[in-house]
Structures are given as C-alpha cells and as structure tokens.
C-alpha cells in the first residue's frame, strides 16, 4: 500500500476523516470568529454601545434608566458613545486587536464601576480630582470598605490583568490595514 518508498501513504479509516472540522461546533466557531473578527468595524460599534449602556446603567443604578437617559438626552448619550467608540478604534492600530480591545474595554468598565462605587458613598461623581488625591485613598479605604471587599476588588483587578496578558499571548496577529484605519477615525 505504499505509493513510493520515501513517503508512505496511509489510507484514512473514515471517508470524512480528511475533512477537519466537519462537525457542528467547529463550523459554529468558524462562523462566530468571522462575525466577531477584529477587522469588522461593526464589532467596535456594538461593543461601544454595550459599554455605554453598561456605564450609564451603573451610574444611574438602573438598566431601564439608561434607556430613559438615551431617550431624554440623546445628544449627551451620543457624545458619551462616540468618546468610547473613538477610544476602542485605537485598537485597530495594533496587531493584537482583541487584546487591546479587551484592555480598553476593561479600563472603561473599571472607570464605570468606580463611578458606581463612588456615587454610593458620596453625591459627587468620579472626576479628575480623584486621580490627584489617589494617594490619600489608601489611608482611608478601610473606613469605606471591609477587608473582604478590598480582597475581592484586588482579585478582580488581578484576574482582569491575567485575562489581558493571556489574550496578548494567545490572540492571533492581524495585519494593520492603514487606509481602513484612517477612514474609521
């Protein structure tokens, strides 16, 4: 059964064994990876809309209140949405787009959660002044949060960092299409 002496030919045991990924799940994953490919601009539009709704829901403490805000103040919502969209589009400038998109989305989500926590303790929202007084936070954090809450926050931050590092290592590289990137901005 050998074709020649240098390269043996072994007949497959099943007719469909040569077709890799002929099952339902591999086809589904292939279709989903095409739909959610980081080259698709609509992915950034969808992710930024979901992030904007999430952040607005956290700051208003209600999912439906974010849609009321969208209806009552469409200009303010659109400005917030465009700011998030523009920052997410910076990931098109990198070869590891999924990792950078996750990193930027994580930063936005972290800022939204910080806004949510601060609004539960005080009336004023999260501003740039809070970054200036960040060093004084460590001395008074025990007053506002318990030890378990601090441990959970640190665990969530470390888990987020681990996910981003994993994605930087394992995510595929994409070719940078500069004209398309410049058009998106």
Secondary structure by P-SEA (a helix, b strand, c coil): ccccccbbbbcccccccccccccaaaaaaaaaaaaaccccaaaaaaaaaaaaaaaaaaaaccaaaaaaaaaacaaaaaaaaaaaaaaaaccccccaaaaaaaaaaaaaaaaaaaaaaaaacccccccaaaaaacccccccccccccaaaaaaaaaaaaaaaaaaaaaaacbbbbccaaaaaaaac
